[in-house]
Amino acid sequence: MHKYLSDYMKQMNRLLEENKSFTEADLQRHLDKIGFMQHERLIHFLVTMLFAIVLFLVLGIFLVTEAGFLMPLLGLILVLLIPYIFHYYFLENTVQKMYVIYDRMAERISRPAQQG
């Protein structure tokens, strides 16, 4: 997903740098991509929060019971949580950049000339 989204953003930035005009279909395609990425971001947010909640629950149980067998579980959850946080951070920032690209595309939309 990281490569897919990075490549898409490079392509869109290149088109904007070329001062290309866009059609309504281009704008709609970009809105569809934003929708997909918003969904992806939501799913990763939920998974990240689930891992964080589980981490704190297991940590709380460990602190109360001092059960040493929970240490590997804590380590595993932490090892999984850190990459999830970085990936969610990437998705959040990229979706916000997609909003800016949408606004820039909308400013350059080519509309048919109106007849007077």
C-alpha positions as CSV (number, residue, x, y, z in Angstrom):
1,M,0.0,0.0,0.0
2,H,2.9,2.4,0.8
3,K,4.4,2.0,-2.7
4,Y,1.1,2.2,-4.4
5,L,0.1,5.4,-2.6
6,S,3.6,7.0,-3.0
7,D,3.6,6.3,-6.7
8,Y,0.1,7.8,-7.1
9,M,1.1,10.9,-5.3
10,K,4.2,11.3,-7.4
11,Q,2.1,11.0,-10.5
12,M,-0.4,13.5,-9.4
13,N,2.2,16.0,-8.3
14,R,3.9,15.6,-11.7
15,L,0.7,16.3,-13.5
16,L,0.1,19.4,-11.3
17,E,3.7,20.7,-12.0
18,E,3.0,20.3,-15.8
19,N,0.1,22.8,-15.4
20,K,-2.2,20.2,-16.9
21,S,-5.9,21.0,-16.9
22,F,-8.2,18.3,-15.5
23,T,-11.7,17.0,-16.4
24,E,-14.6,16.3,-14.1
25,A,-13.8,12.5,-14.6
26,D,-10.2,13.2,-13.4
27,L,-11.6,14.9,-10.4
28,Q,-14.0,12.1,-9.7
29,R,-11.3,9.5,-10.0
30,H,-9.2,11.4,-7.5
31,L,-12.2,11.6,-5.2
32,D,-12.6,7.8,-5.5
33,K,-8.9,7.3,-4.5
34,I,-9.4,9.6,-1.6
35,G,-12.4,7.5,-0.5
36,F,-10.3,4.3,-0.8
37,M,-7.5,5.8,1.2
38,Q,-9.9,7.2,3.9
39,H,-11.2,3.7,4.3
40,E,-7.7,2.2,4.5
41,R,-6.8,4.9,7.0
42,L,-9.9,4.1,9.2
43,I,-9.1,0.4,9.2
44,H,-5.5,1.0,10.2
45,F,-6.6,3.4,12.9
46,L,-8.9,0.8,14.4
47,V,-6.2,-1.9,14.3
48,T,-3.6,0.5,15.8
49,M,-6.0,1.4,18.6
50,L,-6.9,-2.2,19.2
51,F,-3.2,-3.1,19.5
52,A,-2.6,-0.1,21.9
53,I,-5.6,-1.1,24.1
54,V,-4.4,-4.7,24.2
55,L,-0.8,-3.5,25.0
56,F,-2.1,-1.5,28.0
57,L,-4.4,-4.2,29.2
58,V,-1.6,-6.8,29.1
59,L,0.8,-4.3,30.7
60,G,-1.8,-3.6,33.5
61,I,-2.2,-7.4,34.1
62,F,1.6,-7.8,34.2
63,L,2.0,-5.0,36.7
64,V,-0.7,-6.4,39.0
65,T,0.2,-10.0,38.8
66,E,3.9,-9.8,38.0
67,A,3.5,-12.8,35.7
68,G,6.8,-13.2,33.9
69,F,5.2,-15.2,31.0
70,L,3.5,-12.0,29.8
71,M,6.8,-10.3,29.0
72,P,7.2,-12.0,25.6
73,L,3.6,-11.1,24.8
74,L,4.2,-7.5,25.7
75,G,7.3,-7.5,23.5
76,L,5.4,-9.0,20.6
77,I,2.5,-6.5,20.8
78,L,5.0,-3.6,21.0
79,V,6.9,-4.9,18.0
80,L,3.7,-5.0,16.0
81,L,2.3,-1.7,17.4
82,I,5.3,0.5,16.3
83,P,5.1,-0.3,12.6
84,Y,1.3,0.2,12.7
85,I,1.7,3.6,14.2
86,F,4.2,4.6,11.5
87,H,2.0,3.2,8.7
88,Y,-1.1,5.0,10.1
89,Y,1.0,8.2,10.3
90,F,1.9,7.8,6.6
91,L,-1.7,7.2,5.6
92,E,-3.0,10.2,7.6
93,N,-0.5,12.6,6.2
94,T,-0.9,11.3,2.6
95,V,-4.7,11.6,2.7
96,Q,-4.4,15.2,3.9
97,K,-2.0,15.8,1.0
98,M,-4.6,14.3,-1.3
99,Y,-7.1,16.9,-0.2
100,V,-4.7,19.6,-1.2
101,I,-4.2,18.0,-4.6
102,Y,-8.0,17.8,-5.0
103,D,-8.3,21.5,-4.4
104,R,-5.5,22.3,-6.9
105,M,-7.1,20.0,-9.5
106,A,-10.5,21.6,-9.0
107,E,-8.9,25.1,-9.7
108,R,-7.7,23.7,-13.1
109,I,-10.8,22.0,-14.2
110,S,-11.6,22.4,-17.9
111,R,-15.2,23.2,-18.4
112,P,-16.9,23.4,-21.8
113,A,-17.4,27.0,-23.0
114,Q,-20.9,28.2,-22.3
115,Q,-23.0,29.5,-25.1
116,G,-24.4,32.9,-24.6
